Amino acid sequence: MKSQCVLMTMLAVLGLAMVAPSAMAQSAEDVQQALERTDEKISQAEMVLAGTDNAQAQIELDAAKGLQAQARGAYDQGVVASGDVQVRLFQQSIALTLRARLRADRVISLIRGLPDPDRVVTQLERTRELLERARDRIEECDIDRARALLRAAFDMQVRAEAAAGDGRYLAALQLTMGARERGHRALRMCNLEDNLRDAAERALARTDELISRARDRVAEHDSEQARQALNRAVEVETEAWAQFRADHLEASLRLTQSARTFAHRALRLAGAR
């Protein structure tokens, strides 16, 4: 669906899922602009971090600089190359600089107390899933106001995803929570309620898929931090399934969303593209 593509595009820009650099690296100028934008973000992260003593933020900043150096190296090679080799190098540069930008964003989030980007992505996914479920049900409802409210929710969600793509995670979180609340209101207007059991089961299945993808990625890369995040995801997801089987649906849903956040983190730390 078109709306699902929007979310996947946003995730690509964040570098938390499968990046599609071929659609972005059209010219040397495109790549140069992306590199410059990341340089600005890294400089901002350095200023925010200056004078503080946050070891995790320093690790993220060092990683951002390392990835950006690799991105510039690929770009420099691409400038003097041609044909398919140049395209491949420019794609590599774009993918690396996007990952560097995300790490720099995380530095700023850690220091300023802003929402964790991984958690924001999880909340965006949760809202998108709710709105997709609500759309099919509200189409059968004769209340125009409910349909209008749902359209507004989708518009707000698109803005939330765009904000996340720009690194404005607090704005993204506020917008996606507002979109979710409107989705719930639209359902209530039609005397409908989101089926909590179905929602929890779908969320659990989606988290299982994400953990499986993270497990494969972590196995390919020797990262202790990624392994720790993956182990935590598995642990929390196991408890989420236990709560689901015990019919504690709210607890199950909260836990699987938390597990998904850890899985996103494992993917990022393992250098997922």
Secondary structure as UniProt FT lines:
FT   HELIX           2..14
FT   HELIX           21..23
FT   HELIX           28..49
FT   TURN            50..51
FT   HELIX           55..80
FT   HELIX           83..112
FT   HELIX           117..138
FT   TURN            139..140
FT   HELIX           144..165
FT   TURN            166..167
FT   HELIX           169..189
FT   TURN            190..191
FT   HELIX           196..220
FT   HELIX           224..245
FT   TURN            246..247
FT   HELIX           249..269
FT   TURN            270..271
//
